[in-house]
Amino acid sequence: MAHAFHSVTVEKAAEAYVRSRGKAGFLSIALAIRAIRTLMPACKATDHELEELLAEACIAHRVPVAFDITTGSGSEKRLHS
């Protein structure tokens, strides 16, 4: 018996992650990006692209979000909810 696995797109992974965090106080963008990169190590999306996908999903599902990803310089974090 053969099993077929459906492809997981980065958009679907972002959506699933946000939906799984709906009961939490907020969603951490940094942790979400790390989780997606762990699930999809060959993901070609930039951190900024993932951040946008996750933010859109958070808005759609009314999940508060912390934009806590480190910026390019590595010294500054952006926190919003």
Secondary structure as the mmCIF struct_conf table of DSSP 4:
data_model
#
loop_
_struct_conf.conf_type_id
_struct_conf.id
_struct_conf.beg_label_comp_id
_struct_conf.beg_label_asym_id
_struct_conf.beg_label_seq_id
_struct_conf.end_label_comp_id
_struct_conf.end_label_asym_id
_struct_conf.end_label_seq_id
HELX_RH_AL_P HELX_RH_AL_P1 VAL A 10 SER A 20
TURN_TY1_P TURN_TY1_P1 ARG A 21 LYS A 23
BEND BEND1 ALA A 24 GLY A 25
STRN STRN1 LEU A 27 SER A 28
HELX_RH_AL_P HELX_RH_AL_P2 ILE A 29 LEU A 39
TURN_TY1_P TURN_TY1_P2 PRO A 41 ALA A 42
HELX_RH_AL_P HELX_RH_AL_P3 ASP A 47 HIS A 61
TURN_TY1_P TURN_TY1_P3 ARG A 62 ARG A 62
STRN STRN2 VAL A 65 ALA A 66
STRN STRN3 THR A 70 THR A 70
TURN_TY1_P TURN_TY1_P4 GLY A 72 SER A 73
BEND BEND2 GLY A 74 SER A 75
STRN STRN4 LYS A 77 LYS A 77
#
